[in-house]
C-alpha cells in the first residue's frame, strides 16, 4: 500500500516549508534512511529522510515550491503501484500546538497536558509516550540508538526502563519501529546571498533574515498579548560555586557549569510551584504534566532554544550530559527531532557577560522565563559579619494573566534555596 510523505512540522511557529531540492527522482528505489529532499524553514535547511523501503512513485510538490505542514509532498510504494487521488488530497492539518520559543524552531507536539478553564474540572490528555515507563535519558538514548522502547525490558524501579536497558537492547539488535513517514534532520543553513540594501537619508535599509524576522514577530506577539510582571532576587552563590569546583574534577561531571546548577534549580522551583510552569492557551489555563526547560542559546544571526525534557526527574549528572549534548547539536545545526520542542519554561543566561541585571521576554506558549545575570563579588552579611561573597541576580518574567506576584516570589524562594543549599540539587 502506498505511503504518503508529508511536510513535517519542525516548529510550533512553522506553517509551511519550501522544497529546495529533491534528492531522488520519480521511479527511483528508496531505502530506509535515504534522503528524499531538502527543505527550507525559517530557522535552517533540513533533510527529509525516508523510514520506508520502496519506490518513489510520485512527487507532489516540485522543487522551489512551498508546502503547508501536513501536506503530502510525495508518495512511496511498490513499483507500478497506482497512486490514488486520496494521496494527493490527503493534506492533514497539523495537530494544534502551543506557540513556541521566539527564536528557536521546535520539532514535536507539546507534551501531554491538562487544558482547563480556570473554574472547571481539567481534561486529561494522554499520549503514547506516557505508556512507556522510561527515564528521560533512556528515551534520549533510545532515539539516538534507534531502539524501540516497547520491546525493552526495564530493570529500574517498578520496571522502569533506564539507560543500561536501552544500551543492552541495542546490543541485542532491537530496532526502532517508525511511526512517522520521515524524520527531519537539520543542516546548517547555506550561506545566503548578501542582502540587498537600500540607501536612505542618513543610512541604509536591509531586509531582516528569516530568523530575525521570526524573532521580531514572536517577540512582538509576546509583549502585546502577555502582560509581563517581573520579580527579582539575589542569590548567594558561594555554596553553589564550591559544589561546582568539587564536581568538575570528576570525569562523570565533565563540563559542569553554574548554568547546569541553575537549570536544576529552576526545575526544583517549578516542581514546588507548578503554577509557574503554565501558560495561556486558547483563553484557558494550560498546565503541562512535564517540566521541560528551554535553554536560550546564541547562534550567528539569531537564537535557538534546545529543550531539556522532564528536568525534575533528571539527576544533576544527567542534566550536565543532556544540556551539553543538546546545545552542541543545536550549534552544529543538527538538533535531534525532539531537541527544539515542548518547552514549558525558559532560561536566558547572560552570566558570561558583565551584566548586572536584565529582564527577558516570555516565549509565546509559555508562562515564564528566568533572566540570569553575572555572578559578582560584593559585600554580603553572614552571621552578622560583612564578608565578600559571590552574588547573582535573577529576574523571573511571568504572564500576569495566570501567574501572580505570590506565585513568582515563591518560585524564586525555592530556586534560591536550591542554589544556596545545593545538597537539594543532588537529591
N, C-alpha and C positions, 0 to 999 in steps of 0.2 A: 504494500500500500504506500502511495506517495506521501512524503512528509513535507510539510510547509516549513520553510526557513523564514523567520520573522525578524524584523528590525528590533534588536534588544533595547531595553531602557537602561541606560548606563548612568542615569542621574534622575533624581526626583524632579529636576527642572527641565530635563530633556523631553521634548515632544517630537523631535524628528532628527534624522541624521542624513548626511549626504554620502552616497556611494561614490568613493573616489575612484575605485577600480575593481574589476572582477579578476581574480587570480586564475580562475578556471573558466573555460568556455562551455556553452551548452553541448551536451553529449559527452563531456569528459567524465572519466571514472573518478569517483570521490571515495577517499578512505577516511576513516575516523582520524581526526587530528589535522586533516588538510585545511589550509587556509582558503576560504571561499572568496572573501572580499575585504577591502579596506574601507573603513567608514570614518568620516569626519564628524566630530561633535564640537561643542563649544569649549571643550577642555583639551582634547587630544585626538590624534588619529588612532584608530583601533582596528584590529583584525578580527574577523568573524571566523571561528574555527568550527568545522563540522564534527558532530558527535555521531554521525551515521556513515555507513558504507552504502554505496550505490552509484547512481548516475545523476549528474546534474541535468535534469530533464528540461527545466525552463528557468530563465532569468526574467523575473517580473519587473525589476526596476533597473533601468540602464545606468551605466556609469555616468556620473555627472548630475544625476537626478537625486532629489530628496525623497525620503520615505518616512512616513509617520511611524512612531513607536507602535509595534504590534502589527504593522502592515507586512504582508507576505512579500518577500523580496526575491525568493527563489523556491524551487521545488526539487527535491531529491527523491528518487525512486529506483525501480528496476528498469533495465534497458527496454525500450519500446513501450513502457507503461504510459497509458494515456493520462494527460493532465486535465483533470476535471475543472469545470468552471468554479467549483467551490473553493479551489486553491487560490484562484485569482481574486476572489471576492471575500475570502475569509479574513478580513482585517479585524483583528481583535484589539479592542481598546485596552490600553494598559490598565492594570489594577490601580485603584486610587492609592496615592502615596502622599505622605506628608511632604510639604515643601522642605527643601534641603538646605545644606550649607550654602553660604553666599558664594564662595569661590571654589568649592570643590564639587566635582561630579560625584554622584552616588550611584550605586550599582544595583542594589536589590531592594525588594519591598521592605517597608518598615517592619520591625519585629512585632510578634503577636502582642496585642494590647487590648486595653479596655477603653472604649469610647463611651462616654456617659454624659448626658445632660447634667448640669450641676446639681439639680434637685431630683434626679431619677435614678433608678437602680441601674448598675452597669451591665453592659452587654459584653460577654467574654468572647473573644475571637481566638481560635487555636490554630496554629499552623502545624504542618507536618514535622517541622524541626523539633517541636516540643515532644513529639512522640519518641524521640531517640534520646535516651539518657546518656549524655556525654559531656565531658568538660569542654569549655570553650577552646582550650588548647588542643584537645583531641579532635574537635571539629576542624580546627585550622589545619592540623597536620593531615587529617583525612582528606581535606580538599587538595593539599599540596601533593599527597601521595596517590590521589585518585582511588581512595578506598571507600567502599560503600559501608557506612556505619550500620546499616540494617543487618549486615552479615557478620558483625563483630561481637564477640562475647566480652562483656565488661568484667573487669576484675576489681574495680574500685568499690567504694562504699555503696551498698544496696545495688550492686550490679552495674554501677555507672561505668561507662567507657572512659578510660584515661589514655594518655599518650602512648604508654607502652603497649596497650592493646592494639592501637592503630598500627604502630610500627611492626608488631608481630603479625598482624593481618596482612600488611603489605609484603612481608617476607614470605607469607604463605600463598601470595598471589590473589588475594581477594580484590576484585576490581570494582570500580565505581559503576553505578547504574545511572546513566544520564537521564534526567527528567526534563531536559530542555533540548531544543534543536541545535543550539550553538552556544559557545562561550565567547565572550568578548575579551580580547587581550589588548591592553593599551600599548601603543607605540609612542615614543617621543614625537611630538609634533614636528613635521618637517619645517624647515626654515621658510617663513612667509616672505613674499616679496616686500620690498620696502614700501611702507605705507605712503600713499600719495598725499603730500602736504599742500595746503592751500595758503598762500601768502595773504595775510590780512594786515590791517593797520596795526603796527606795533608788535607783530608776532606771526605765528603760523597756526593753522588748524590741522590736526592729524586724526584720522578715524581711530576709534578705540579698537584694540584687538578683541577677538571674540570672548576671550577670558575676562578681560577688563570690562567689556560691555555687560557680561553676565554679572560680574561683581557689582557694577553700578546699579543694575536693575534690581538685584536681590537686596542690596543694602537700602535702596530707596523704598522697596516694598516693606522691609522690616521696620524702618523708622516711621513710616506713615501708617502702618497697621497695628503695631505693637507699642503701647505706651510703656516706655522704658523707665525703670526705677532702679536706683543704684545704692549699694551698701558697701562700705569699705572697712577693712580691719587691718591691723598689723600683726604679723606672726613672728615670734622669736624663733629663729631657725637654727639656733645653736645645737640643739639635740639632733635635729634632722641632718645637719652637716656632719656631726660626729658619726651618725649612723652610716651616711654615705661613705665617709672615709674608711670605716671598718669594712663595709661591704665591697668596695671597689678592689680590694686586694684578693677577693675570691673569684676564681675562674667562672663560677656559675652566676656571678653578678657582673660580668664583664660589661663595661659601658654604662653602669648605673649612674644616674644623674639626679639632681634635685627635681628635675621635671618628672621623673618617674615617681618620686615620692609625692609630688603634687597630684599626679593622676590618681594614685591610690588614695590619697586623702580626699579628693573630690568624690570618689566612689563611696568612701566611708561617710562623708557628709550627706550624699544623696540617699544612701541606704537608710540613714536615720531620719531624713526629711524628704520622703519620696514626693511630696507636693512640689518640690522644686524641679524634680525630674518629670516635668509635664509640659503640655503645650495646648494651645487652642487649635482645634481642627473643625472646620465647618460649623463654627459657632458653638462647639461643645468642648468639654474638658477631655483631653486625650491623656490617658495615664499609661505609659508603656509598662510592660512586665519586666523589662530589662534595663540595666544601666549601661548604656553604650556611649562612650566618651570620644568625641572628636578632638583631634589634636591639630590645631591650625598650623600649617607648615608652609613656609615660603618657597616659591619657585621663581625662576626667571620670568618676569612678566605677570606674576599673579600668585595665587594661593591655592592650596589643595588641603583637604582635611581627611586624613586617614582616621578610621573609627575603630576603637577597641571595643569588642563586644563583651557584655556581662563582666565588667571590670570588678564588680564587687565579689565575684566568685574566683577571681584570679589571685594567686599569690603574688607578692611583690616581685619575686624572681620571674614569674611568667609575664608580669607587666613589662619588665625590662626587656625581655626577649621579644614579646609581641609588638611593643611600641617601636623598638628599633627596626624590626623586620618590616613593619608596615610603612614606616617613614622612608626607609631605604628603597622599598619597592615604588613608593609614590614618587620620590625624587628621580628615580631611574626611569620613570614613565611607564612602569609595568605593575601597577597595583593589582591585587587579586580581585576576583569578582565580588568579594564581599567587603573589601577594604574601605570603600567610599560610600557605604550605605548604612541607614538605620541609626544614625546618631541621635541621641536624646538630650545631650548636653555637650557643650564645647569648652575648650580651654584655649585662651590666647596668651602665650607666654613670651614676654619681651625681656625676660630676665638677663638675656645675653647682651642687651644694650644698657646704656646708662639711663634707664627710665625709672623715675621715682614713683609715678602713679599714672594710670590711664584707665579709660573705660572702653569697653568693647560693645559692638552692636550685635544683638542676638541674631543667630542664624534662623531664617524663616523655617517654621516647622518645629522649632524648639522653644522652650520657655525660659532658658537662662544660659549665660556664658560667663566664665570667670576670667578676668584680666589679671595676669600675674606680672608684677614688676620686679626690678632688680633686688637682690639681697644686698643690703648695705650695712656697713659698720656704723653704729651710733650708740649713744649712751642709753642704757636701759637700767631699770631698778630691779635688783634681785636680792631678796631677803633684807630689804631696807637699805641696800648699798647701791650706789651708782657704779656700774661696770660697763665696759664696751661689749656690746652684743651685736648679733647679726639679725637684722630686721628686714622682713619682706612685706610689702603692702600688696593687698589683693582687693579687687573690687568685683562684686558679682552684679551683673545686669540681669534683671528679670522682667518678664512680661507682667505688668501690674494688673492686667485683666484677671489673672488667675493666681498670681503669687504676690503676697503682701509683704510688708516690712518684717513682720514677726517670722514668717517662714524663711525669708532670705537671711535674716540675722541668726536664726537658729542653725541654718545650714552652715553659715560661716563659723559659728561656735564649734560645731563638730569637726569641720575642716581644720580649724586652728588646733583643736585638741589633738588631732591625729598627727600633726607635724610637731607639736611641742612635746607630745608623749609618743614618740614614733614606735614604741612597742605595739601600739594599736594597729600600725600598718603591717605588722608581721603576723597578726592573728590569722 
